[in-house]
Amino acid sequence: MGCGACCVAPSISSAIPGMPNGKPAGVRCIQLDDNNLCKLFGLPERPAVCLEFTATKDVCGSSNEEAFSIITSLEQLTSR
C-alpha cells in the first residue's frame, strides 16, 4: 500500500486527467487508487510535476503521518 501524501497534501496547478484545473491542497487526486497508488504511474498522461517528484526522507519522513505533516507544511510555506 502506498502513502499518497504527495497526491493529497499539496496543490497541483497542472491539469490531471479527470481534474483539468489541477487540484487544491488537501484534496485527494482523482487518480489515486484505494491503495494510495497513482493510476497514471508509467503512463504519458501523468503530469510532469508528478514525474519530477522524488519521494525522499526529507520530504516524506518515515511514516504516512510524517509525510502528510511535512508536505502540508511545505505547501503552507510556499503558498504565501
mmCIF file of the N, C-alpha and C atoms, coordinates in Angstrom:
data_MODEL
# 
_entry.id   MODEL 
# 
loop_
_atom_site.group_PDB 
_atom_site.id 
_atom_site.type_symbol 
_atom_site.label_atom_id 
_atom_site.label_alt_id 
_atom_site.label_comp_id 
_atom_site.label_asym_id 
_atom_site.label_entity_id 
_atom_site.label_seq_id 
_atom_site.pdbx_PDB_ins_code 
_atom_site.Cartn_x 
_atom_site.Cartn_y 
_atom_site.Cartn_z 
_atom_site.occupancy 
_atom_site.B_iso_or_equiv 
_atom_site.pdbx_formal_charge 
_atom_site.auth_seq_id 
_atom_site.auth_comp_id 
_atom_site.auth_asym_id 
_atom_site.auth_atom_id 
_atom_site.pdbx_PDB_model_num 
ATOM 1   N N  . MET A 1 1  ? 0.846   -1.176 0.000   1.00 0.00 ? 1  MET A N  1 
ATOM 2   C CA . MET A 1 1  ? 0.000   0.000  0.000   1.00 0.00 ? 1  MET A CA 1 
ATOM 3   C C  . MET A 1 1  ? 0.893   1.242  0.000   1.00 0.00 ? 1  MET A C  1 
ATOM 4   N N  . GLY A 1 2  ? 0.519   2.218  -0.814  1.00 0.00 ? 2  GLY A N  1 
ATOM 5   C CA . GLY A 1 2  ? 1.298   3.446  -0.920  1.00 0.00 ? 2  GLY A CA 1 
ATOM 6   C C  . GLY A 1 2  ? 0.937   4.448  0.155   1.00 0.00 ? 2  GLY A C  1 
ATOM 7   N N  . CYS A 1 3  ? 1.626   5.545  0.163   1.00 0.00 ? 3  CYS A N  1 
ATOM 8   C CA . CYS A 1 3  ? 1.396   6.615  1.136   1.00 0.00 ? 3  CYS A CA 1 
ATOM 9   C C  . CYS A 1 3  ? 0.334   7.590  0.630   1.00 0.00 ? 3  CYS A C  1 
ATOM 10  N N  . GLY A 1 4  ? 0.568   8.157  -0.556  1.00 0.00 ? 4  GLY A N  1 
ATOM 11  C CA . GLY A 1 4  ? -0.393  9.075  -1.156  1.00 0.00 ? 4  GLY A CA 1 
ATOM 12  C C  . GLY A 1 4  ? -0.324  10.507 -0.676  1.00 0.00 ? 4  GLY A C  1 
ATOM 13  N N  . ALA A 1 5  ? 0.550   10.818 0.271   1.00 0.00 ? 5  ALA A N  1 
ATOM 14  C CA . ALA A 1 5  ? 0.607   12.188 0.801   1.00 0.00 ? 5  ALA A CA 1 
ATOM 15  C C  . ALA A 1 5  ? 0.900   13.207 -0.293  1.00 0.00 ? 5  ALA A C  1 
ATOM 16  N N  . CYS A 1 6  ? 1.767   12.838 -1.247  1.00 0.00 ? 6  CYS A N  1 
ATOM 17  C CA . CYS A 1 6  ? 2.120   13.762 -2.325  1.00 0.00 ? 6  CYS A CA 1 
ATOM 18  C C  . CYS A 1 6  ? 0.976   13.949 -3.311  1.00 0.00 ? 6  CYS A C  1 
ATOM 19  N N  . CYS A 1 7  ? -0.057  13.121 -3.220  1.00 0.00 ? 7  CYS A N  1 
ATOM 20  C CA . CYS A 1 7  ? -1.219  13.211 -4.106  1.00 0.00 ? 7  CYS A CA 1 
ATOM 21  C C  . CYS A 1 7  ? -2.432  13.792 -3.388  1.00 0.00 ? 7  CYS A C  1 
ATOM 22  N N  . VAL A 1 8  ? -2.246  14.194 -2.134  1.00 0.00 ? 8  VAL A N  1 
ATOM 23  C CA . VAL A 1 8  ? -3.333  14.779 -1.349  1.00 0.00 ? 8  VAL A CA 1 
ATOM 24  C C  . VAL A 1 8  ? -2.922  16.138 -0.782  1.00 0.00 ? 8  VAL A C  1 
ATOM 25  N N  . ALA A 1 9  ? -1.821  16.175 -0.053  1.00 0.00 ? 9  ALA A N  1 
ATOM 26  C CA . ALA A 1 9  ? -1.442  17.376 0.702   1.00 0.00 ? 9  ALA A CA 1 
ATOM 27  C C  . ALA A 1 9  ? -1.140  18.613 -0.148  1.00 0.00 ? 9  ALA A C  1 
ATOM 28  N N  . PRO A 1 10 ? -0.354  18.498 -1.218  1.00 0.00 ? 10 PRO A N  1 
ATOM 29  C CA . PRO A 1 10 ? -0.014  19.724 -1.962  1.00 0.00 ? 10 PRO A CA 1 
ATOM 30  C C  . PRO A 1 10 ? -1.054  20.096 -3.005  1.00 0.00 ? 10 PRO A C  1 
ATOM 31  N N  . SER A 1 11 ? -1.044  21.364 -3.378  1.00 0.00 ? 11 SER A N  1 
ATOM 32  C CA . SER A 1 11 ? -1.836  21.783 -4.532  1.00 0.00 ? 11 SER A CA 1 
ATOM 33  C C  . SER A 1 11 ? -1.044  21.397 -5.779  1.00 0.00 ? 11 SER A C  1 
ATOM 34  N N  . ILE A 1 12 ? -1.766  21.101 -6.849  1.00 0.00 ? 12 ILE A N  1 
ATOM 35  C CA . ILE A 1 12 ? -1.141  20.802 -8.133  1.00 0.00 ? 12 ILE A CA 1 
ATOM 36  C C  . ILE A 1 12 ? -1.836  21.681 -9.160  1.00 0.00 ? 12 ILE A C  1 
ATOM 37  N N  . SER A 1 13 ? -1.084  22.583 -9.769  1.00 0.00 ? 13 SER A N  1 
ATOM 38  C CA . SER A 1 13 ? -1.684  23.525 -10.717 1.00 0.00 ? 13 SER A CA 1 
ATOM 39  C C  . SER A 1 13 ? -1.794  22.946 -12.126 1.00 0.00 ? 13 SER A C  1 
ATOM 40  N N  . SER A 1 14 ? -1.090  21.883 -12.412 1.00 0.00 ? 14 SER A N  1 
ATOM 41  C CA . SER A 1 14 ? -1.140  21.239 -13.726 1.00 0.00 ? 14 SER A CA 1 
ATOM 42  C C  . SER A 1 14 ? -2.448  20.477 -13.897 1.00 0.00 ? 14 SER A C  1 
ATOM 43  N N  . ALA A 1 15 ? -2.890  20.396 -15.144 1.00 0.00 ? 15 ALA A N  1 
ATOM 44  C CA . ALA A 1 15 ? -4.061  19.569 -15.442 1.00 0.00 ? 15 ALA A CA 1 
ATOM 45  C C  . ALA A 1 15 ? -3.727  18.107 -15.171 1.00 0.00 ? 15 ALA A C  1 
ATOM 46  N N  . ILE A 1 16 ? -4.700  17.414 -14.613 1.00 0.00 ? 16 ILE A N  1 
ATOM 47  C CA . ILE A 1 16 ? -4.594  15.989 -14.329 1.00 0.00 ? 16 ILE A CA 1 
ATOM 48  C C  . ILE A 1 16 ? -5.806  15.361 -15.019 1.00 0.00 ? 16 ILE A C  1 
ATOM 49  N N  . PRO A 1 17 ? -5.659  14.213 -15.696 1.00 0.00 ? 17 PRO A N  1 
ATOM 50  C CA . PRO A 1 17 ? -6.849  13.592 -16.274 1.00 0.00 ? 17 PRO A CA 1 
ATOM 51  C C  . PRO A 1 17 ? -7.953  13.438 -15.223 1.00 0.00 ? 17 PRO A C  1 
ATOM 52  N N  . GLY A 1 18 ? -9.102  13.998 -15.506 1.00 0.00 ? 18 GLY A N  1 
ATOM 53  C CA . GLY A 1 18 ? -10.215 13.979 -14.560 1.00 0.00 ? 18 GLY A CA 1 
ATOM 54  C C  . GLY A 1 18 ? -10.249 15.204 -13.655 1.00 0.00 ? 18 GLY A C  1 
ATOM 55  N N  . MET A 1 19 ? -9.179  15.982 -13.652 1.00 0.00 ? 19 MET A N  1 
ATOM 56  C CA . MET A 1 19 ? -9.077  17.211 -12.864 1.00 0.00 ? 19 MET A CA 1 
ATOM 57  C C  . MET A 1 19 ? -8.389  18.263 -13.752 1.00 0.00 ? 19 MET A C  1 
ATOM 58  N N  . PRO A 1 20 ? -9.097  18.788 -14.748 1.00 0.00 ? 20 PRO A N  1 
ATOM 59  C CA . PRO A 1 20 ? -8.472  19.666 -15.743 1.00 0.00 ? 20 PRO A CA 1 
ATOM 60  C C  . PRO A 1 20 ? -7.889  20.962 -15.184 1.00 0.00 ? 20 PRO A C  1 
ATOM 61  N N  . ASN A 1 21 ? -8.328  21.373 -14.013 1.00 0.00 ? 21 ASN A N  1 
ATOM 62  C CA . ASN A 1 21 ? -7.812  22.594 -13.392 1.00 0.00 ? 21 ASN A CA 1 
ATOM 63  C C  . ASN A 1 21 ? -6.813  22.295 -12.287 1.00 0.00 ? 21 ASN A C  1 
ATOM 64  N N  . GLY A 1 22 ? -6.281  21.085 -12.268 1.00 0.00 ? 22 GLY A N  1 
ATOM 65  C CA . GLY A 1 22 ? -5.380  20.690 -11.195 1.00 0.00 ? 22 GLY A CA 1 
ATOM 66  C C  . GLY A 1 22 ? -6.169  20.342 -9.942  1.00 0.00 ? 22 GLY A C  1 
ATOM 67  N N  . LYS A 1 23 ? -5.514  20.436 -8.778  1.00 0.00 ? 23 LYS A N  1 
ATOM 68  C CA . LYS A 1 23 ? -6.211  20.129 -7.526  1.00 0.00 ? 23 LYS A CA 1 
ATOM 69  C C  . LYS A 1 23 ? -5.720  21.028 -6.399  1.00 0.00 ? 23 LYS A C  1 
ATOM 70  N N  . PRO A 1 24 ? -6.634  21.422 -5.537  1.00 0.00 ? 24 PRO A N  1 
ATOM 71  C CA . PRO A 1 24 ? -6.236  22.225 -4.380  1.00 0.00 ? 24 PRO A CA 1 
ATOM 72  C C  . PRO A 1 24 ? -5.537  21.372 -3.312  1.00 0.00 ? 24 PRO A C  1 
ATOM 73  N N  . ALA A 1 25 ? -4.791  22.033 -2.464  1.00 0.00 ? 25 ALA A N  1 
ATOM 74  C CA . ALA A 1 25 ? -4.143  21.354 -1.342  1.00 0.00 ? 25 ALA A CA 1 
ATOM 75  C C  . ALA A 1 25 ? -5.195  20.682 -0.469  1.00 0.00 ? 25 ALA A C  1 
ATOM 76  N N  . GLY A 1 26 ? -4.890  19.487 -0.011  1.00 0.00 ? 26 GLY A N  1 
ATOM 77  C CA . GLY A 1 26 ? -5.783  18.757 0.877   1.00 0.00 ? 26 GLY A CA 1 
ATOM 78  C C  . GLY A 1 26 ? -6.861  17.958 0.168   1.00 0.00 ? 26 GLY A C  1 
ATOM 79  N N  . VAL A 1 27 ? -6.929  18.063 -1.144  1.00 0.00 ? 27 VAL A N  1 
ATOM 80  C CA . VAL A 1 27 ? -7.919  17.312 -1.924  1.00 0.00 ? 27 VAL A CA 1 
ATOM 81  C C  . VAL A 1 27 ? -7.232  16.099 -2.533  1.00 0.00 ? 27 VAL A C  1 
ATOM 82  N N  . ARG A 1 28 ? -7.843  14.964 -2.384  1.00 0.00 ? 28 ARG A N  1 
ATOM 83  C CA . ARG A 1 28 ? -7.294  13.710 -2.919  1.00 0.00 ? 28 ARG A CA 1 
ATOM 84  C C  . ARG A 1 28 ? -7.350  13.732 -4.447  1.00 0.00 ? 28 ARG A C  1 
ATOM 85  N N  . CYS A 1 29 ? -6.233  13.422 -5.087  1.00 0.00 ? 29 CYS A N  1 
ATOM 86  C CA . CYS A 1 29 ? -6.191  13.349 -6.544  1.00 0.00 ? 29 CYS A CA 1 
ATOM 87  C C  . CYS A 1 29 ? -7.126  12.241 -7.021  1.00 0.00 ? 29 CYS A C  1 
ATOM 88  N N  . ILE A 1 30 ? -7.874  12.535 -8.059  1.00 0.00 ? 30 ILE A N  1 
ATOM 89  C CA . ILE A 1 30 ? -8.807  11.557 -8.619  1.00 0.00 ? 30 ILE A CA 1 
ATOM 90  C C  . ILE A 1 30 ? -8.077  10.320 -9.155  1.00 0.00 ? 30 ILE A C  1 
ATOM 91  N N  . GLN A 1 31 ? -6.789  10.467 -9.447  1.00 0.00 ? 31 GLN A N  1 
ATOM 92  C CA . GLN A 1 31 ? -6.005  9.360  -9.998  1.00 0.00 ? 31 GLN A CA 1 
ATOM 93  C C  . GLN A 1 31 ? -5.316  8.511  -8.927  1.00 0.00 ? 31 GLN A C  1 
ATOM 94  N N  . LEU A 1 32 ? -5.616  8.754  -7.671  1.00 0.00 ? 32 LEU A N  1 
ATOM 95  C CA . LEU A 1 32 ? -5.061  7.962  -6.572  1.00 0.00 ? 32 LEU A CA 1 
ATOM 96  C C  . LEU A 1 32 ? -6.017  6.811  -6.285  1.00 0.00 ? 32 LEU A C  1 
ATOM 97  N N  . ASP A 1 33 ? -5.527  5.581  -6.352  1.00 0.00 ? 33 ASP A N  1 
ATOM 98  C CA . ASP A 1 33 ? -6.423  4.436  -6.151  1.00 0.00 ? 33 ASP A CA 1 
ATOM 99  C C  . ASP A 1 33 ? -6.626  4.125  -4.665  1.00 0.00 ? 33 ASP A C  1 
ATOM 100 N N  . ASP A 1 34 ? -7.396  3.090  -4.387  1.00 0.00 ? 34 ASP A N  1 
ATOM 101 C CA . ASP A 1 34 ? -7.719  2.725  -2.993  1.00 0.00 ? 34 ASP A CA 1 
ATOM 102 C C  . ASP A 1 34 ? -6.502  2.284  -2.184  1.00 0.00 ? 34 ASP A C  1 
ATOM 103 N N  . ASN A 1 35 ? -5.417  1.922  -2.886  1.00 0.00 ? 35 ASN A N  1 
ATOM 104 C CA . ASN A 1 35 ? -4.174  1.537  -2.213  1.00 0.00 ? 35 ASN A CA 1 
ATOM 105 C C  . ASN A 1 35 ? -3.193  2.695  -2.145  1.00 0.00 ? 35 ASN A C  1 
ATOM 106 N N  . ASN A 1 36 ? -3.673  3.908  -2.432  1.00 0.00 ? 36 ASN A N  1 
ATOM 107 C CA . ASN A 1 36 ? -2.849  5.121  -2.436  1.00 0.00 ? 36 ASN A CA 1 
ATOM 108 C C  . ASN A 1 36 ? -1.706  5.051  -3.448  1.00 0.00 ? 36 ASN A C  1 
ATOM 109 N N  . LEU A 1 37 ? -1.977  4.453  -4.586  1.00 0.00 ? 37 LEU A N  1 
ATOM 110 C CA . LEU A 1 37 ? -1.017  4.379  -5.683  1.00 0.00 ? 37 LEU A CA 1 
ATOM 111 C C  . LEU A 1 37 ? -1.583  5.133  -6.875  1.00 0.00 ? 37 LEU A C  1 
ATOM 112 N N  . CYS A 1 38 ? -0.705  5.740  -7.657  1.00 0.00 ? 38 CYS A N  1 
ATOM 113 C CA . CYS A 1 38 ? -1.117  6.533  -8.810  1.00 0.00 ? 38 CYS A CA 1 
ATOM 114 C C  . CYS A 1 38 ? -1.574  5.629  -9.955  1.00 0.00 ? 38 CYS A C  1 
ATOM 115 N N  . LYS A 1 39 ? -2.782  5.869  -10.448 1.00 0.00 ? 39 LYS A N  1 
ATOM 116 C CA . LYS A 1 39 ? -3.304  5.106  -11.586 1.00 0.00 ? 39 LYS A CA 1 
ATOM 117 C C  . LYS A 1 39 ? -2.582  5.478  -12.884 1.00 0.00 ? 39 LYS A C  1 
ATOM 118 N N  . LEU A 1 40 ? -1.896  6.632  -12.898 1.00 0.00 ? 40 LEU A N  1 
ATOM 119 C CA . LEU A 1 40 ? -1.210  7.103  -14.102 1.00 0.00 ? 40 LEU A CA 1 
ATOM 120 C C  . LEU A 1 40 ? 0.275   6.780  -14.106 1.00 0.00 ? 40 LEU A C  1 
ATOM 121 N N  . PHE A 1 41 ? 0.766   6.129  -13.066 1.00 0.00 ? 41 PHE A N  1 
ATOM 122 C CA . PHE A 1 41 ? 2.196   5.848  -12.964 1.00 0.00 ? 41 PHE A CA 1 
ATOM 123 C C  . PHE A 1 41 ? 2.657   5.099  -14.214 1.00 0.00 ? 41 PHE A C  1 
ATOM 124 N N  . GLY A 1 42 ? 3.713   5.626  -14.849 1.00 0.00 ? 42 GLY A N  1 
ATOM 125 C CA . GLY A 1 42 ? 4.256   5.000  -16.044 1.00 0.00 ? 42 GLY A CA 1 
ATOM 126 C C  . GLY A 1 42 ? 3.526   5.329  -17.334 1.00 0.00 ? 42 GLY A C  1 
ATOM 127 N N  . LEU A 1 43 ? 2.463   6.126  -17.253 1.00 0.00 ? 43 LEU A N  1 
ATOM 128 C CA . LEU A 1 43 ? 1.700   6.488  -18.445 1.00 0.00 ? 43 LEU A CA 1 
ATOM 129 C C  . LEU A 1 43 ? 2.058   7.900  -18.900 1.00 0.00 ? 43 LEU A C  1 
ATOM 130 N N  . PRO A 1 44 ? 1.953   8.180  -20.191 1.00 0.00 ? 44 PRO A N  1 
ATOM 131 C CA . PRO A 1 44 ? 2.292   9.509  -20.697 1.00 0.00 ? 44 PRO A CA 1 
ATOM 132 C C  . PRO A 1 44 ? 1.345   10.611 -20.199 1.00 0.00 ? 44 PRO A C  1 
ATOM 133 N N  . GLU A 1 45 ? 0.180   10.252 -19.724 1.00 0.00 ? 45 GLU A N  1 
ATOM 134 C CA . GLU A 1 45 ? -0.788  11.239 -19.215 1.00 0.00 ? 45 GLU A CA 1 
ATOM 135 C C  . GLU A 1 45 ? -0.410  11.789 -17.845 1.00 0.00 ? 45 GLU A C  1 
ATOM 136 N N  . ARG A 1 46 ? 0.535   11.154 -17.184 1.00 0.00 ? 46 ARG A N  1 
ATOM 137 C CA . ARG A 1 46 ? 0.934   11.602 -15.846 1.00 0.00 ? 46 ARG A CA 1 
ATOM 138 C C  . ARG A 1 46 ? 1.573   12.985 -15.950 1.00 0.00 ? 46 ARG A C  1 
ATOM 139 N N  . PRO A 1 47 ? 1.099   13.948 -15.144 1.00 0.00 ? 47 PRO A N  1 
ATOM 140 C CA . PRO A 1 47 ? 1.641   15.311 -15.216 1.00 0.00 ? 47 PRO A CA 1 
ATOM 141 C C  . PRO A 1 47 ? 3.140   15.372 -14.922 1.00 0.00 ? 47 PRO A C  1 
ATOM 142 N N  . ALA A 1 48 ? 3.810   16.319 -15.573 1.00 0.00 ? 48 ALA A N  1 
ATOM 143 C CA . ALA A 1 48 ? 5.258   16.486 -15.400 1.00 0.00 ? 48 ALA A CA 1 
ATOM 144 C C  . ALA A 1 48 ? 5.628   16.714 -13.936 1.00 0.00 ? 48 ALA A C  1 
ATOM 145 N N  . VAL A 1 49 ? 4.825   17.484 -13.218 1.00 0.00 ? 49 VAL A N  1 
ATOM 146 C CA . VAL A 1 49 ? 5.129   17.758 -11.812 1.00 0.00 ? 49 VAL A CA 1 
ATOM 147 C C  . VAL A 1 49 ? 5.167   16.459 -11.003 1.00 0.00 ? 49 VAL A C  1 
ATOM 148 N N  . CYS A 1 50 ? 4.322   15.518 -11.349 1.00 0.00 ? 50 CYS A N  1 
ATOM 149 C CA . CYS A 1 50 ? 4.305   14.231 -10.651 1.00 0.00 ? 50 CYS A CA 1 
ATOM 150 C C  . CYS A 1 50 ? 5.516   13.384 -11.049 1.00 0.00 ? 50 CYS A C  1 
ATOM 151 N N  . LEU A 1 51 ? 5.879   13.447 -12.326 1.00 0.00 ? 51 LEU A N  1 
ATOM 152 C CA . LEU A 1 51 ? 7.058   12.718 -12.801 1.00 0.00 ? 51 LEU A CA 1 
ATOM 153 C C  . LEU A 1 51 ? 8.323   13.207 -12.112 1.00 0.00 ? 51 LEU A C  1 
ATOM 154 N N  . GLU A 1 52 ? 8.378   14.504 -11.841 1.00 0.00 ? 52 GLU A N  1 
ATOM 155 C CA . GLU A 1 52 ? 9.577   15.113 -11.256 1.00 0.00 ? 52 GLU A CA 1 
ATOM 156 C C  . GLU A 1 52 ? 9.682   14.919 -9.750  1.00 0.00 ? 52 GLU A C  1 
ATOM 157 N N  . PHE A 1 53 ? 8.587   14.534 -9.095  1.00 0.00 ? 53 PHE A N  1 
ATOM 158 C CA . PHE A 1 53 ? 8.612   14.354 -7.638  1.00 0.00 ? 53 PHE A CA 1 
ATOM 159 C C  . PHE A 1 53 ? 9.398   13.099 -7.289  1.00 0.00 ? 53 PHE A C  1 
ATOM 160 N N  . THR A 1 54 ? 10.290  13.233 -6.312  1.00 0.00 ? 54 THR A N  1 
ATOM 161 C CA . THR A 1 54 ? 11.037  12.090 -5.792  1.00 0.00 ? 54 THR A CA 1 
ATOM 162 C C  . THR A 1 54 ? 10.734  11.964 -4.304  1.00 0.00 ? 54 THR A C  1 
ATOM 163 N N  . ALA A 1 55 ? 10.251  10.811 -3.925  1.00 0.00 ? 55 ALA A N  1 
ATOM 164 C CA . ALA A 1 55 ? 9.935   10.560 -2.521  1.00 0.00 ? 55 ALA A CA 1 
ATOM 165 C C  . ALA A 1 55 ? 11.235  10.342 -1.755  1.00 0.00 ? 55 ALA A C  1 
ATOM 166 N N  . THR A 1 56 ? 11.671  11.370 -1.050  1.00 0.00 ? 56 THR A N  1 
ATOM 167 C CA . THR A 1 56 ? 12.898  11.288 -0.269  1.00 0.00 ? 56 THR A CA 1 
ATOM 168 C C  . THR A 1 56 ? 12.561  11.464 1.215   1.00 0.00 ? 56 THR A C  1 
ATOM 169 N N  . LYS A 1 57 ? 13.448  11.030 2.068   1.00 0.00 ? 57 LYS A N  1 
ATOM 170 C CA . LYS A 1 57 ? 13.217  11.084 3.513   1.00 0.00 ? 57 LYS A CA 1 
ATOM 171 C C  . LYS A 1 57 ? 12.966  12.509 4.012   1.00 0.00 ? 57 LYS A C  1 
ATOM 172 N N  . ASP A 1 58 ? 13.648  13.497 3.417   1.00 0.00 ? 58 ASP A N  1 
ATOM 173 C CA . ASP A 1 58 ? 13.451  14.874 3.883   1.00 0.00 ? 58 ASP A CA 1 
ATOM 174 C C  . ASP A 1 58 ? 12.065  15.411 3.533   1.00 0.00 ? 58 ASP A C  1 
ATOM 175 N N  . VAL A 1 59 ? 11.421  14.854 2.539   1.00 0.00 ? 59 VAL A N  1 
ATOM 176 C CA . VAL A 1 59 ? 10.064  15.281 2.161   1.00 0.00 ? 59 VAL A CA 1 
ATOM 177 C C  . VAL A 1 59 ? 9.009   14.340 2.739   1.00 0.00 ? 59 VAL A C  1 
ATOM 178 N N  . CYS A 1 60 ? 9.317   13.065 2.788   1.00 0.00 ? 60 CYS A N  1 
ATOM 179 C CA . CYS A 1 60 ? 8.322   12.074 3.188   1.00 0.00 ? 60 CYS A CA 1 
ATOM 180 C C  . CYS A 1 60 ? 8.477   11.557 4.617   1.00 0.00 ? 60 CYS A C  1 
ATOM 181 N N  . GLY A 1 61 ? 9.616   11.823 5.237   1.00 0.00 ? 61 GLY A N  1 
ATOM 182 C CA . GLY A 1 61 ? 9.824   11.322 6.589   1.00 0.00 ? 61 GLY A CA 1 
ATOM 183 C C  . GLY A 1 61 ? 9.879   9.808  6.604   1.00 0.00 ? 61 GLY A C  1 
ATOM 184 N N  . SER A 1 62 ? 9.423   9.230  7.704   1.00 0.00 ? 62 SER A N  1 
ATOM 185 C CA . SER A 1 62 ? 9.490   7.774  7.836   1.00 0.00 ? 62 SER A CA 1 
ATOM 186 C C  . SER A 1 62 ? 8.133   7.124  8.103   1.00 0.00 ? 62 SER A C  1 
ATOM 187 N N  . SER A 1 63 ? 7.041   7.888  7.890   1.00 0.00 ? 63 SER A N  1 
ATOM 188 C CA . SER A 1 63 ? 5.699   7.328  8.045   1.00 0.00 ? 63 SER A CA 1 
ATOM 189 C C  . SER A 1 63 ? 4.715   8.164  7.229   1.00 0.00 ? 63 SER A C  1 
ATOM 190 N N  . ASN A 1 64 ? 3.535   7.617  6.997   1.00 0.00 ? 64 ASN A N  1 
ATOM 191 C CA . ASN A 1 64 ? 2.492   8.365  6.288   1.00 0.00 ? 64 ASN A CA 1 
ATOM 192 C C  . ASN A 1 64 ? 2.159   9.662  7.021   1.00 0.00 ? 64 ASN A C  1 
ATOM 193 N N  . GLU A 1 65 ? 2.045   9.577  8.335   1.00 0.00 ? 65 GLU A N  1 
ATOM 194 C CA . GLU A 1 65 ? 1.699   10.749 9.128   1.00 0.00 ? 65 GLU A CA 1 
ATOM 195 C C  . GLU A 1 65 ? 2.763   11.833 8.994   1.00 0.00 ? 65 GLU A C  1 
ATOM 196 N N  . GLU A 1 66 ? 4.014   11.423 9.038   1.00 0.00 ? 66 GLU A N  1 
ATOM 197 C CA . GLU A 1 66 ? 5.102   12.384 8.906   1.00 0.00 ? 66 GLU A CA 1 
ATOM 198 C C  . GLU A 1 66 ? 5.118   12.993 7.503   1.00 0.00 ? 66 GLU A C  1 
ATOM 199 N N  . ALA A 1 67 ? 4.857   12.185 6.488   1.00 0.00 ? 67 ALA A N  1 
ATOM 200 C CA . ALA A 1 67 ? 4.808   12.689 5.108   1.00 0.00 ? 67 ALA A CA 1 
ATOM 201 C C  . ALA A 1 67 ? 3.713   13.747 4.961   1.00 0.00 ? 67 ALA A C  1 
ATOM 202 N N  . PHE A 1 68 ? 2.532   13.474 5.479   1.00 0.00 ? 68 PHE A N  1 
ATOM 203 C CA . PHE A 1 68 ? 1.442   14.450 5.406   1.00 0.00 ? 68 PHE A CA 1 
ATOM 204 C C  . PHE A 1 68 ? 1.812   15.732 6.144   1.00 0.00 ? 68 PHE A C  1 
ATOM 205 N N  . SER A 1 69 ? 2.443   15.604 7.292   1.00 0.00 ? 69 SER A N  1 
ATOM 206 C CA . SER A 1 69 ? 2.836   16.775 8.067   1.00 0.00 ? 69 SER A CA 1 
ATOM 207 C C  . SER A 1 69 ? 3.868   17.618 7.323   1.00 0.00 ? 69 SER A C  1 
ATOM 208 N N  . ILE A 1 70 ? 4.906   16.977 6.805   1.00 0.00 ? 70 ILE A N  1 
ATOM 209 C CA . ILE A 1 70 ? 5.972   17.699 6.102   1.00 0.00 ? 70 ILE A CA 1 
ATOM 210 C C  . ILE A 1 70 ? 5.447   18.348 4.832   1.00 0.00 ? 70 ILE A C  1 
ATOM 211 N N  . ILE A 1 71 ? 4.721   17.586 4.019   1.00 0.00 ? 71 ILE A N  1 
ATOM 212 C CA . ILE A 1 71 ? 4.236   18.119 2.744   1.00 0.00 ? 71 ILE A CA 1 
ATOM 213 C C  . ILE A 1 71 ? 3.204   19.216 2.968   1.00 0.00 ? 71 ILE A C  1 
ATOM 214 N N  . THR A 1 72 ? 2.356   19.076 3.981   1.00 0.00 ? 72 THR A N  1 
ATOM 215 C CA . THR A 1 72 ? 1.395   20.139 4.306   1.00 0.00 ? 72 THR A CA 1 
ATOM 216 C C  . THR A 1 72 ? 2.135   21.404 4.740   1.00 0.00 ? 72 THR A C  1 
ATOM 217 N N  . SER A 1 73 ? 3.165   21.254 5.548   1.00 0.00 ? 73 SER A N  1 
ATOM 218 C CA . SER A 1 73 ? 3.960   22.417 5.973   1.00 0.00 ? 73 SER A CA 1 
ATOM 219 C C  . SER A 1 73 ? 4.636   23.088 4.780   1.00 0.00 ? 73 SER A C  1 
ATOM 220 N N  . LEU A 1 74 ? 5.207   22.287 3.880   1.00 0.00 ? 74 LEU A N  1 
ATOM 221 C CA . LEU A 1 74 ? 5.838   22.861 2.680   1.00 0.00 ? 74 LEU A CA 1 
ATOM 222 C C  . LEU A 1 74 ? 4.819   23.599 1.807   1.00 0.00 ? 74 LEU A C  1 
ATOM 223 N N  . GLU A 1 75 ? 3.637   23.021 1.683   1.00 0.00 ? 75 GLU A N  1 
ATOM 224 C CA . GLU A 1 75 ? 2.565   23.672 0.910   1.00 0.00 ? 75 GLU A CA 1 
ATOM 225 C C  . GLU A 1 75 ? 2.227   25.033 1.527   1.00 0.00 ? 75 GLU A C  1 
ATOM 226 N N  . GLN A 1 76 ? 2.063   25.072 2.841   1.00 0.00 ? 76 GLN A N  1 
ATOM 227 C CA . GLN A 1 76 ? 1.715   26.319 3.521   1.00 0.00 ? 76 GLN A CA 1 
ATOM 228 C C  . GLN A 1 76 ? 2.836   27.347 3.380   1.00 0.00 ? 76 GLN A C  1 
ATOM 229 N N  . LEU A 1 77 ? 4.077   26.922 3.485   1.00 0.00 ? 77 LEU A N  1 
ATOM 230 C CA . LEU A 1 77 ? 5.209   27.857 3.371   1.00 0.00 ? 77 LEU A CA 1 
ATOM 231 C C  . LEU A 1 77 ? 5.356   28.435 1.969   1.00 0.00 ? 77 LEU A C  1 
ATOM 232 N N  . THR A 1 78 ? 4.999   27.673 0.969   1.00 0.00 ? 78 THR A N  1 
ATOM 233 C CA . THR A 1 78 ? 5.181   28.119 -0.409  1.00 0.00 ? 78 THR A CA 1 
ATOM 234 C C  . THR A 1 78 ? 3.939   28.749 -1.025  1.00 0.00 ? 78 THR A C  1 
ATOM 235 N N  . SER A 1 79 ? 2.827   28.749 -0.326  1.00 0.00 ? 79 SER A N  1 
ATOM 236 C CA . SER A 1 79 ? 1.588   29.311 -0.887  1.00 0.00 ? 79 SER A CA 1 
ATOM 237 C C  . SER A 1 79 ? 1.362   30.749 -0.476  1.00 0.00 ? 79 SER A C  1 
ATOM 238 N N  . ARG A 1 80 ? 2.285   31.322 0.262   1.00 0.00 ? 80 ARG A N  1 
ATOM 239 C CA . ARG A 1 80 ? 2.111   32.699 0.746   1.00 0.00 ? 80 ARG A CA 1 
ATOM 240 C C  . ARG A 1 80 ? 2.551   33.702 -0.265  1.00 0.00 ? 80 ARG A C  1 
# 
